[in-house]
């Protein structure tokens, strides 16, 4: 049975500190002296009995801890499960967390160690690390996941501006339903991908659909600082949720 220790435990605190400060030699000594440490689950710092592993500690937001890739390698060498699940409201693997932190070096280290790029359990639709990366606008890790074999869905391809793939998916038999076209259009705006957005708009995407975070595509473009794209959308009749609709009060 996997051991759970409170993060206030001196051993857990020392290990977390070593991970966050990039003290890889110190971490290796701790792992050698306490053979169970690579596989323990840490609890007590999050509500409702949530637990995580040291690999989750190494990939937690905001990521980019010093020597992160070497930390991952040390933990895996000591027996850490690269596909271990967070236990809580979701079931993310460390790869989900690295993707959500836009930490490419750590993402590569996890993939090199055998992390499953198609693992489910993510915050976004209980889906993959790629879904989390695209939804959260973590474009560096999103692109790296695709480079390393992750299979984008239509909305993910649209957010990344993979127009050829978007075209292939939209012309498949059967074609995607209208709501998927609109969702993909919204994500293209979120990613600042004008060419992809134009293609999807021509397919009938709803220009003013209120999507994720209660934003329209114009709001999504503005949030991403895609100013030229926002202007293009406005010229095509796009509106913000903060603007009255024609005929409204």
C-alpha positions in Angstrom: 0.0 0.0 0.0 1.3 3.5 -0.9 2.4 5.5 2.1 0.9 8.9 2.6 2.8 11.5 4.7 1.8 15.0 5.7 3.8 17.7 4.0 4.6 19.1 7.4 6.6 15.9 8.1 10.3 16.9 8.2 11.3 14.4 5.5 8.5 15.6 3.2 9.4 19.2 3.8 13.1 18.5 3.1 12.2 16.7 -0.1 9.9 19.5 -1.3 12.4 22.1 -0.5 15.1 20.2 -2.5 12.8 19.9 -5.4 11.7 23.6 -5.4 15.3 24.9 -5.0 16.8 22.5 -7.5 19.1 20.9 -5.0 19.4 17.6 -7.0 22.3 16.2 -5.1 20.5 16.7 -1.8 17.4 15.1 -3.3 19.4 12.1 -4.4 20.8 11.7 -0.9 17.3 11.8 0.6 16.1 9.3 -2.0 19.0 6.9 -1.2 18.5 7.2 2.6 14.7 6.8 2.4 13.9 4.2 -0.2 10.2 4.8 0.0 10.4 8.6 -0.7 10.1 8.4 -4.5 6.7 6.7 -4.2 5.1 8.3 -1.2 2.1 10.5 -1.6 2.1 13.9 0.1 -1.0 15.1 1.8 -2.1 17.7 4.3 -1.4 20.8 2.3 -4.5 20.6 0.2 -8.2 20.3 1.3 -10.4 17.2 1.2 -7.6 14.6 1.5 -5.9 15.5 -1.8 -2.5 13.8 -2.3 0.3 14.1 -4.9 3.7 12.8 -5.5 7.1 14.4 -5.6 6.9 14.4 -9.4 3.7 16.6 -9.0 5.7 18.8 -6.7 8.3 19.2 -9.4 5.7 20.2 -12.0 3.3 22.2 -9.9 2.4 25.8 -10.9 4.2 28.0 -11.8 6.8 25.3 -12.7 10.3 26.1 -14.0 12.0 25.2 -10.8 15.8 25.1 -11.0 17.2 21.9 -12.5 13.8 20.6 -13.1 14.7 18.0 -15.8 17.5 16.6 -13.5 15.0 16.5 -10.6 12.6 14.4 -12.7 15.4 12.1 -13.8 16.5 11.6 -10.2 13.0 10.8 -9.0 12.3 8.4 -11.9 15.6 6.6 -11.3 14.6 6.2 -7.7 11.4 4.5 -8.6 8.8 7.3 -9.0 5.8 6.5 -11.2 6.0 8.9 -14.1 2.2 8.4 -14.7 1.1 8.7 -11.1 -2.2 10.5 -10.6 -3.1 13.4 -8.4 -5.8 12.3 -6.0 -8.4 15.0 -5.7 -10.9 16.8 -7.8 -9.1 15.7 -10.9 -6.6 13.0 -11.7 -3.8 14.7 -13.5 -0.4 13.1 -14.1 2.8 15.1 -13.7 2.7 15.6 -17.4 -0.6 17.5 -17.2 1.0 19.8 -14.6 4.1 20.4 -16.6 2.0 21.2 -19.7 -0.1 23.6 -17.7 3.0 25.4 -16.4 4.5 25.7 -19.9 7.7 24.0 -18.7 9.1 22.4 -21.8 12.3 21.1 -20.2 10.4 19.2 -17.5 7.8 18.1 -20.1 10.6 16.6 -22.2 12.1 14.9 -19.2 8.8 13.3 -18.4 8.2 12.1 -21.9 11.8 10.7 -22.1 11.0 8.7 -19.0 7.8 7.2 -20.5 5.1 9.7 -19.6 1.8 9.0 -21.5 1.0 12.0 -23.6 -2.6 10.7 -24.1 -3.4 10.2 -20.4 -6.8 11.4 -19.4 -7.7 13.1 -16.1 -7.0 16.7 -16.9 -8.8 19.7 -15.6 -10.2 20.4 -19.1 -12.8 17.8 -19.8 -11.0 15.1 -18.0 -8.7 15.0 -21.0 -5.1 15.0 -22.0 -2.1 17.2 -21.2 -2.5 18.8 -24.6 -6.0 19.8 -23.8 -4.9 21.5 -20.6 -2.0 23.3 -22.4 -4.1 24.6 -25.2 -7.0 25.7 -23.0 -4.6 27.6 -20.6 -2.7 29.1 -23.5 0.6 27.3 -22.7 1.7 27.3 -26.3 5.3 26.1 -25.8 4.3 22.9 -24.2 1.3 22.5 -26.4 3.5 22.6 -29.5 6.1 20.3 -28.0 3.5 17.7 -27.1 2.4 17.7 -30.8 6.0 17.5 -31.9 6.4 14.5 -29.7 3.3 12.6 -30.9 0.3 13.9 -29.1 -2.8 13.8 -31.3 -4.7 17.1 -31.4 -8.5 17.2 -31.5 -10.1 19.8 -33.8 -10.3 22.6 -31.2 -6.7 22.0 -30.1 -5.5 22.1 -33.7 -7.4 25.3 -34.2 -5.8 26.9 -31.1 -2.4 26.0 -32.4 -3.0 27.2 -35.9 -2.5 23.8 -37.5 -4.5 24.8 -40.5 -3.7 21.7 -42.6 -4.9 19.4 -39.8 -8.0 21.6 -39.2 -8.8 21.3 -42.9 -8.4 17.5 -42.8 -10.6 17.1 -39.7 -13.3 19.4 -41.1 -13.4 17.6 -44.4 -13.5 14.1 -42.9 -16.5 11.8 -43.4 -18.6 12.5 -41.4 -17.7 16.1 -40.9 -17.7 17.6 -37.4 -21.0 19.0 -36.1 -21.6 22.8 -36.2 -20.9 23.2 -32.5 -17.4 21.7 -32.9 -16.7 24.2 -35.7 -17.8 27.1 -33.5 -15.8 25.8 -30.6 -12.7 25.4 -32.8 -13.2 28.9 -34.1 -13.3 30.3 -30.5 -10.0 28.5 -29.8 -8.4 29.8 -32.9 -9.2 33.3 -31.6 -7.9 32.3 -28.2 -4.6 31.3 -29.9 -4.4 34.3 -32.1 -4.7 32.2 -35.3 -6.3 34.4 -37.9 -5.9 32.1 -40.9 -7.4 29.2 -39.1 -10.2 31.4 -37.7 -11.0 32.7 -41.2 -11.3 29.2 -42.5 -13.6 28.1 -39.7 -15.7 31.3 -40.1 -16.2 30.4 -43.8 -17.5 27.0 -42.6 -20.2 28.7 -40.6 -18.7 29.2 -37.2 -20.9 31.3 -34.9 -18.9 34.6 -34.7 -20.4 35.7 -31.4 -20.8 32.4 -29.5 -20.1 32.9 -25.8 -17.7 30.2 -24.9 -15.2 29.4 -22.2 -14.9 31.9 -19.3 -18.1 33.5 -20.7 -16.0 35.2 -23.4 -16.9 35.7 -27.1 -14.2 35.1 -29.7 -13.5 38.9 -29.6 -13.0 38.8 -25.9 -10.7 35.8 -26.3 -8.6 37.6 -28.9 -8.3 40.7 -26.8 -7.3 38.6 -23.7 -4.5 37.1 -25.8 -3.3 40.5 -26.9 -4.0 39.5 -30.5 -4.9 43.1 -31.5 -4.8 42.8 -35.2 -7.0 39.7 -34.9 -9.4 41.6 -32.7 -9.7 44.3 -35.3 -10.3 41.7 -38.0 -13.1 40.2 -35.9 -14.6 43.6 -35.2 -14.7 44.3 -39.0 -16.6 41.0 -39.4 -19.2 42.0 -36.8 -17.8 40.3 -33.7 -18.9 41.7 -30.4 -17.8 41.5 -26.8 -20.0 40.2 -24.0 -19.7 43.7 -22.6 -21.2 45.3 -25.6 -25.0 45.5 -26.2 -26.4 43.4 -29.0 -28.2 45.2 -31.8 -31.7 46.1 -30.5 -30.7 45.5 -26.9 -30.9 48.1 -24.2 
